[in-house]
Amino acid sequence: MAIDITCYTKLDHNLLQSKLDAIKSNYNYIFNHSYLIYTANEVLTRQQLELIVDPVEKYQKESDLLISEEFGLKDARSYFMVSVNDKSFPEMNTSGMAELLRKELGEKNIIVLLNGETLI
């Protein structure tokens, strides 16, 4: 079974991507082995969602906003995923990863979800 961490942030997705690049570089001993960190994606605002005509695309994009709000992060602007690559957790467990991401991105700027459904 896959173990994934999904993070929603208040950071612009371009700023988030530059911070993720720095995190990967600073903690390469973790991200080159135990965890894989993916690129930042944009969370659309309600106004941007209104402009989407395709109902499937609109549903997919709106889900990102609704999930972030459901777990208490208002005004989310971006999200990214981290996957566990080595389930023996030699460097740190998922709670430790959540703490590292909150420390690096700002505790008030991020929520961290285990498998998309449990706040950690």
C-alpha positions in Angstrom: 0.0 0.0 0.0 1.3 3.4 -0.9 1.9 6.0 1.7 1.5 9.6 0.5 1.6 13.0 2.2 -0.4 15.8 0.6 0.4 19.3 1.7 -1.7 22.4 1.0 -0.1 25.8 1.5 -0.9 29.5 1.4 2.2 30.1 -0.7 2.1 31.0 -4.4 2.9 27.9 -6.3 6.1 29.5 -7.9 7.4 30.6 -4.5 6.5 27.1 -3.1 8.4 25.4 -5.9 11.5 27.4 -5.1 11.2 26.5 -1.4 10.7 22.8 -2.3 13.8 22.9 -4.5 15.8 24.3 -1.5 14.3 21.7 0.8 15.3 18.9 -1.6 18.8 20.4 -1.8 19.2 20.9 2.0 17.8 17.5 2.9 19.0 15.5 -0.1 20.0 12.6 2.2 16.2 12.1 2.8 14.8 13.0 -0.6 17.3 10.9 -2.5 16.4 7.8 -0.6 13.4 7.5 1.7 11.0 10.1 0.3 10.1 11.5 -3.1 8.9 15.1 -3.3 6.8 16.3 -6.3 6.4 19.7 -7.9 4.1 22.4 -6.7 0.7 22.8 -8.2 -1.7 25.8 -8.1 -5.0 25.8 -6.1 -7.5 27.9 -8.0 -9.6 30.6 -6.3 -13.4 30.4 -6.5 -13.3 33.2 -9.2 -10.9 31.2 -11.3 -13.0 28.1 -10.9 -16.0 29.9 -12.3 -14.2 30.4 -15.6 -13.7 26.7 -16.2 -16.3 25.3 -18.6 -15.4 21.6 -18.6 -17.3 20.1 -15.6 -14.8 17.3 -15.0 -11.8 19.7 -14.9 -13.8 22.1 -12.7 -14.6 19.3 -10.3 -11.0 18.2 -10.1 -9.7 21.7 -9.5 -12.4 22.6 -7.0 -11.6 19.4 -5.0 -8.2 20.9 -4.1 -9.8 24.0 -2.7 -12.5 22.1 -0.8 -10.1 19.7 0.8 -7.8 22.4 2.0 -10.8 24.3 3.5 -12.2 21.1 5.1 -9.0 20.7 7.0 -8.9 24.3 8.1 -6.6 26.0 5.6 -8.4 29.1 4.2 -7.0 30.7 1.1 -4.9 27.8 -0.1 -2.9 28.8 -3.1 -0.8 25.7 -3.8 -0.3 22.0 -3.0 2.3 19.3 -3.4 2.8 15.6 -2.6 5.5 13.6 -0.9 5.6 9.8 -1.3 7.3 7.4 1.0 9.9 5.5 -1.1 11.4 3.4 1.7 8.8 2.2 4.2 11.4 1.1 6.7 11.7 4.9 7.5 15.5 4.9 8.1 15.8 8.7 8.3 12.4 9.8 9.7 8.8 8.7 9.9 5.8 10.6 8.4 5.2 12.6 11.5 8.8 13.7 11.4 8.4 14.6 7.7 5.3 16.7 8.6 7.3 18.6 11.2 10.2 19.2 8.8 7.8 20.6 6.2 6.0 22.9 8.7 9.3 24.2 10.0 10.6 24.9 6.5 7.4 26.4 5.0 5.9 28.1 8.1 3.5 26.4 10.4 0.7 28.9 9.6 1.2 28.4 5.9 0.6 24.6 5.6 -1.5 21.7 6.4 -0.1 18.1 6.1 -2.4 15.2 5.3 -1.5 11.5 5.5 -3.0 9.7 2.4 -5.1 12.7 1.7 -7.5 12.2 4.7 -5.8 12.5 8.1 -4.2 15.6 9.4 -0.7 15.0 10.8 
